[in-house]
Amino acid sequence: MKKKNESIKIIPLGGVGEIGKNMYVFEVDEDIFVIDAGLMYPEDEMLGIDIVIPDITYLEDNKERIKGIFLTHGHEDAIGALPYLLLKLNVPVYGTILTVAFAKEKLKEVRVKKEVQFQIIKANTVLHYDTVDISFFRTTHSIPGSIGICIHTSEGNIVHTGDFKFDQSVSDFYQSDIAEMARVGSEGVLCLLSDSTEAEHPGLTTSERVIAGEMSNAFYSAKGRIIVACFASNLIRIQQVFDAAYETGRKIAVVGKSLESVYEIAVSLGFLDIKSENLVIPVSEINQYSKEELVILTTGNQGEPFLVLQKMAKRTHKFINIQKGDSVFITASPSPGMELIMSKTVDMLYRAGATVLSDRRKVHVTGHGCQEDLKLMLHLMKPKYFIPVQGEYRMLIAHSRLAEQVGVERDHIFIPDKGEVLEYKNGKMSVSGKVASGNVLIDGIGVGDVGNIVLRDRRLLSQDGILIVVVTLSKYKKSIAAGPEIISRGFVYVRESEQLMSDSTSLVRNIVEKNMEKDAFDWSSIKQDIRDQLNYFLFEKTKRRPMILPIIMEV
């Protein structure tokens, strides 16, 4: 029997109050265990940002205590931040064989050169540490190798479900181990952290068998080419597309770098069942087949299918353009904030002559459990304390209400903010503090170098543009040697605003000359005067506030 654990802390660094960016820290006495290292795609106001990852300052400060990073599955919301984490931490990474393969691919994409210690686990693996044991159980999700994680402490089990749903008709790769879940629950669960993504939706999640049947029927009835857009790592959906194409005698061309990479890894590890050797053809050969023989499977560069469909509709895609008579299946639900882009995409596809079948047939279902699935997990685990995770705030609230319905006491349910420390000590769970947390923005190869100030400047530039004022002065003669010259970008069209530009130039000249009449003057006071007075003048004339950038040179 392991020694009694004195202190247990649970700290979400991401994944609460948001979709994606999952990262949960579990501290048992002196040991730290990290579950998931996910990314999130930027919100609309994050102009120019590529991806968002959690702030890992707390982990950097305590890196000697970290025993490992444990990955629940191979989607971006669980592994996307891993390369950036491993640039700063030297810790082993644990995951199932497919999850580890995808994680290694992520490291290649971000060009992480260092040696990383990956450990492949199976659902029946048990890891032993000084303070705890860690075991795993299989869950059903849209990707094989998805697992829940159980940390065995002296006070009871702490369970993180990962992404899950219950579906009795899925193939072996996707089956849940309900017996193991029940066994973990019967041992006694101190705290359950459970996926809340679909907590607002009643009933059970629709079975994948229904989707497979609908897709097969749709493939039979479609005339012309079929174009299927999906998330690159939704392997359960990709398998259904391959099966339906095989049944209907069509060939498949895989288009999109991320999709090709996922396809190659999944086939090499045996997680995609290709029923015929010549089912998949190179995209360069599609003109050798009639339209009725083709299925084009595609996704976007970051696994986002809508933008690539827009390119096809606008006829700017490198390989495939929408033709009259094409049937398009969008087998992906838009992530929060992407609903507008999806409706715009569907509109563009119709304009280009395609028929979009996704709004008539059910060819997609979520990979997450709806309310009845979530209640079943709560019944299996029977937790003393409950923490809803992996969802926006309203989803966490909906999930907490479900927990109350199945008998979890209200004061035993916690909805933490990012960085909030939940501590179990002396038989009681409570909020005991806060650690550094938040968003780290990644723009190109810059990690965290774009903050709120830069985003504010980008927002201002996007709203009213910029005005650059260039003046060359002779300090010796106390006179203007050249200029002022005013350059406008995104503010007004200069050729149609000559009077405004002329008046602005005169104003700047007067400001500079008045300043130079003083006995002592400095560049910064002239620049501030130019900003203030020009800003007031332009707002009076145009009701716009461009960013004003004075540049003063000296001869």
N, C-alpha and C positions, 0 to 999 in steps of 0.2 A: 504493500500500500504506500502510495506517495505521501509526502508530508502534507500537512494542512496548509492550504493557500491562505495567506493573510490578507492580500489585497487583490482585487480583480477590477480592472478598468476597461471600459469600452469607449473608444473615441472615433466617431465618423469624421474623416477628413474630406469626404465627398459623398455624393449619392443620396443625400437627404435634402429635400426641398428642390430637387432638380432631377432631370433624366440624364443618366450617364455619370461619368467621373467617379465611379464607385471606388471607394477606398476606406477600409475599416481597420482600426488598430485595436488589438486586444493585448492588454498588459496583465500578466499574471505574475505577481511578485516582481521579480527583476527582469523577467523575460518578455519580449515584445514579439507578437505574431501579426503580420499584415495580411489581410484578405483583399485581393484584387488591387489593380492599379490601372484604372480606366480613364478614358478621355471623354470630353463632351464637345460637340460641334458648336461653334460660336452662335450667340444670339444676334439679332439684326443690328443692335447698337454697337457690337464689337467690330467696327469697320476694319476690314483688311486682315482680321485675325484668322489663322488657319484652324487651330484647335485650342482647347482649354484643358489644362490638367490641374490636379490638386496641388496646393502648397504643401511641400514636404519638409518645411523647416524643422518641425518637431522630430521627424524621423532622422534628419541629419544630426540634430543635437543629441540624439540617443542611439546612434548607429551601432555602437558596440553591443547594445542589448538586443538587437533584432535577430531572431532565430531564422526567419525566412519569410518569403512572400508566397502566399498560397492562392492560386488562380482557380476560380470556379468554372470558367468556360472561356472559349476563344474569341468572343466578340470584342469590338473596340471599347465598349463601355466597361470591360473587365481587364483588358491587357494593353490598351492604347497608350497609357502613360508609362508603361514599363521601361522603354528605352531611356527616357529622361530620368527616371528613378535610378536606374542602374548606372548612369553616368556619375552619380554621386554616392551610391551605396554599393558595398561589396557584400551581397547576401545571397544565399541560395534561393532558387525559385522552384516551386513545386506545382505540377499540373499534370493532367492526363496527356497521353501521347499526342493527340491532335492539338490540344491547347498549347503544349510546349512547341510544337512545329510552327503554329501561327505566331507565337511569341518570338521565336527565333527569326522568323521572316520580318516581323516588326523591327527587330534590332538591325537587320540588314538595311531596311528602308531608311532608318535614321542614321545609318553608318556608325553604329556603336562598335568600336574595334576591340574593346576589352574582352577578356575571357570571362564568361558568365557560367556559374555552376547551376545547370538545370537538372532537376531530379524528376523523373517520370514516376507518377504514382498510379495506382489502380484503385477502383472503388473499395477493394478489401484491404488496402494498405493501412497499417497503423504506424504512426511515428511516435517515438518515445523521447521525451525531454525531461529535464530535472524536475520541472514544476507541473507539467501536464502531459497527457497523451493526446494525439490528434488522429481522428478517423474520418472517413468520407462515406458518402452514400450517393448512388446514381440518381439523377433527376431527369425529367423530360423537358427538353428545350428545343430550339430550332437548329441546334448544332450538336453533333455527337460529343461524348466525353464531358458533358456538363455534370457537375457534382455539387452537393451540399457539403459543408464542412462542420465537424463537431469537435470542439475543444473540451476534453474531459478534465474538469477540475475537482478538487476535493469537495467543493460546495454544490456540485451538480454540473450538467453539461451546458455549454454555451454553443448554440447551433446557428449557423448562417446558411440559409437555404440556397443561396445563389439564385439565378433566374430559373423559374420552374413553372410547370403546369402538370395536370394529370390527364393522360390520354391512354386508354387501354388498348388502342389498335395500332400503336406505332411499332416499327421494327425493333430488333434487338438493340441497335445502336442508341436508341432514344428512350428505352424503357426506364421507368422509375423503380427503385428498389423500396417498395412500400414496407416490406417486412423489416428491413434495416431501419427505416424511419421509425416504425412502431417500437423496435427494440431500443433505439436511442431514447424515445419518449418514455418507455417503461423504466429506464435507468434513472430518470428524473432530470428534467431540463430546467436549469436555473433561469436561462434567458434565451429567447428566440428572436433572431433578426430575420425578417421575412420580406420577400419581394412584393412591392406594393403597386407595380406599374398598372395593373388592370383592376385595382381594388374598387373602382367606382362602377364597374360593370357587373350586373347581376348574372346569376346562372353559372353554368360550367363553360369553359372554353370549348369552342367547336372542335370536333375531332379532325385530325389530319386526314383520316380516311374520307371524310366528306369532301375535303379540298381536292384530294387526289381524283375522286370520281368526277367532280365538277371540271377539273382541268382536262381530264381525258375526254369528256363529252365536248368541251369547248374546242379541243384540238380536232376532233372528228368533224365538227360542223363548220370550222373556219375555212374560208376560201382564201387563196393567196398565201403570202408569207405570214408567219406568226413571229411577232417580236415580243419577247418576255423580258421585263425589267424587274430585277430583284436586288436585295442587299447581297453583297458578295459572299458574306459568310453564313447566309441562311441555307445551310446544306440540305435541310429537310425539303425545302421548296425546290432547290436545284435538282434533287433526286426525282421529285415528282415530274419536273419538266422532262428529264431524260426518259422516264418511264412512259410518259404520254407520247413523246416523240417516237419512241420505239414501237409502241402499240399502233400508231397511226402511219408508220412507214416514212417518217420524215428524218432529215439529217439536221444536226445541230452545229451551229457555228458559235463559238464562245468569243465574245468581244469585250474588251476592257481589261486593263493591266491587272487590277486587283482581283477580278474574277478569274482570270487565267491562272494567277498565282494560287488562289484558293483551290481551284479545280485540280491543278497539278499535285498539290500537297494531299488533298483528300483522296485522289485516285491512287497515289503512290502508297498511302497508308491503308488502302482498302475500305475507305468510308463512303465511296461513291460506287454504286453498282452499275457499270456500263454493260448493257446486255448484248451489245454487238460491237465488233472491232471497228467497223466503218460507220458507226453512228455519229461520231464527231468528225467534222471536216474543218480544215483551215479556212479562215475568213476569205482568203485570196481565191478560194475555189467556188464561192457561192454562185458565180455567174454560170457555172457548168450545170446547175440544177434548175428545174422549173420552180416557179414560186410556190406551187402546192407541196413541194418536197422539203421546204426550208423552215427551220426554227432558228431564230437569232436570239441568243441569250446574252443579256448585256447588263452592265452596271456602270456607275460613275467611278472616277479616279479614287475617291475616298469611300467607295461603296455606296454613294448616294445616287440612286437611279434617275431622279427627276431631271437633273441638269443635262445628263447625256441624252435623254429623250428629247429635250428642247433643241439640242444641237441637231439631232436627226430630223426633227420637224422643220428646222430652219435651213436644212440641207448644208450644214457646215461640218458634219461629222466626217472623220477621216475615211471611214469604211462604209458606213450604212446610212442611207437617207430614206426617209419615209416616202413610200409610193402609194398611189391610189389603190385601194383594195387590201392594204396591209391590216392585219388584226393585231392590236397591241394589248398585252396583259401587264398590268402594273401589280406585281405581287408583293407589295410593300406598303405598310401603313406609314404615313408621314410622321416624322418625329415632331414634337411640339415646336410650333413656329414655321413648319414647312407646309402647313395645310394650303396656304395661299399659292405657294410655288406649285403644289400638286394640281390645284384646280386650273392654274394658268397653263400647266403642261398639257393637261387633258384637252383644253381649248385649242392649243397650238396643234396637237395631233389631229384633231378633227379638221382643222383648217387645211392641214397638209394632205387630207384625203384618207386618213386611217379610220378604222373603227376601234374604239376603246371598249374592250369587253369586260374590264374589271368592275365597271359600275353596274353591269347586268348580271354577272355571274360571281359567285363567291369563290375567288381563286387565291385568297389570302386569309390567314388567321393569325392571331397574335401568338407569340411564343411564351406568353406569361399567363398565369392563372387568373381567372375571374373569381368572383366572390365565393362560389361554392368550393373551388379548388383551394382557396386560401383558408376557408373554414376547415377543410379536411386536413390541411397541414397543421393547423392549430390543434385540432382534435388528436392527431397522431403524436404531436410533441408535448401537449399539455404543459405549457411553460408556466413558471411562477411569475417571471417578468417578460414583457413583450416590447420589442422596439421595431416599428415598421420602418423599412428602408427602401431604397431604390424607387424613388418617385417624387413628384412635386408635392408641395405641402398638402394640397387638397386630397391627394391620393393617400398620403400618410394618415390623414384624419379619417378618411373612409375606412382604411385598414384597421385603425385603432377601434373604430365602432364595431367592426366585425369581431375583433378579439373580445370586446365586452359581451357581445351576443353569445359567444361560446364559453363564457365563464371566467375570463381573465379580469381580475379586479381593476377598476379604473385607476387607482393610485399605483398600480404595478405596470402601467403602460407609459412609456416615455417616448416623446417625439423630440429628439435632440436637434440642435442647430449644428452646422459644421464646426468642428473644433471643440464642442462641448464634451466635458469628461463626465461619464456616468461611472460611479464607483460603487462596488458592492463590498461592504465592510461591516463586520459585526452583525451579520444577518439582515442587512438592509441596503437597498439600492437608492442612491441619491445623486443629484448633480453636484460635483465637487470642484468645478473650475472650468477653465477654458484654455486651449492651447492655440498657437498660431495656425490659422487656416485661411482658405480663400481660393481665388483663382490665379493660376499662372498662365499668362497668355503666350501662345507661340505663334510668331509671325515669321515665316521663312525659316532661317536657321537661328533666329533670335529666340531665346528661351527666357521669358520674364522681363525682357528689356522694354516691352511696351506696357505702360501702366495707365492709370486714370488720366494723367495729364496729356499723354500722347493721344489717347482716345478722344479726350475733349477737343484737342486741336483738330483731329481728323473730322470730328463731328462739325466743328465750326467751319472748316474748309469745305465740307460737303454742303453746308447750308447756304453760305453767302460768298464763298470764294476768298481770294487773297488779292491784296493790293501791295505791290512792292514799290517803295519810293527811294530812288537813288539820287544822292546829292554829293558833289565833289567840292570841297572847301579849300581855300587857301588861308591857313591860320595866320600866316605872316602878314598877308594883305587884308585880312578880315573881310574876305569877299567870297562869293560863290564862283568857283572856277568852271564848273560844268553842271548842267541840270537846272532844276530838278527834273528827273525823268520818272514817269509813273507807268508801271507795268501792271496790267489787270489780267487775272486768270480766274474764270468762274464767277466774276462779279458783274460786269456789264460788257456788252459787245462794243469795243472801243470805237469802231467806225461809225456807229450810230449814237455815240455819246461823246462827241468831240467837245461840246460846250462844257459838260460835266468834268471832263479830263482837264480842259483848259483852266476852268475855275479852281480845280483842285491843285493844279501846278502853281497857280498864282498864290493860293493860300499857303502852300508849303514854302514858296519863295519868301513871302512876308514873314512867316514864322522864323525861318533861318536868319533873315536879315535883322529882325528885331533882337534875336538872341545874341547875334554877333556885335551889336552895338554896346552890349554890356561889357564892363571891364574884364570880368572873369566869366567864362562860360565853358561848359563841358558837353561832350557828345551825348551823354545819357539824358541830360535835361532837354536838349534839342529833340532827341528821339521821342521822349515822352510827350513833349508839346505837339509834335507832329501827329502822334497817335491820338491824343485827346481831341485836338481841334478838328482834325480830318474826320475822325469817327463821328463827331457831332454834326459836322457839315454834311457828310454823306448820308447819315441817317435822316437829316432834315429833307434832303433831296430825293432819296430813294427808298426810305424805310427799311434799309438793309444795313447789316453790320459786318462788313468783310474783315478778315484778319489783315491788319496793317503792319507791314514789315519795313521800317525805315533802315536804309543802309547809307552810312555817311563815310565818305573816303576823304583822305587829306593829301594835298600835293605840297 
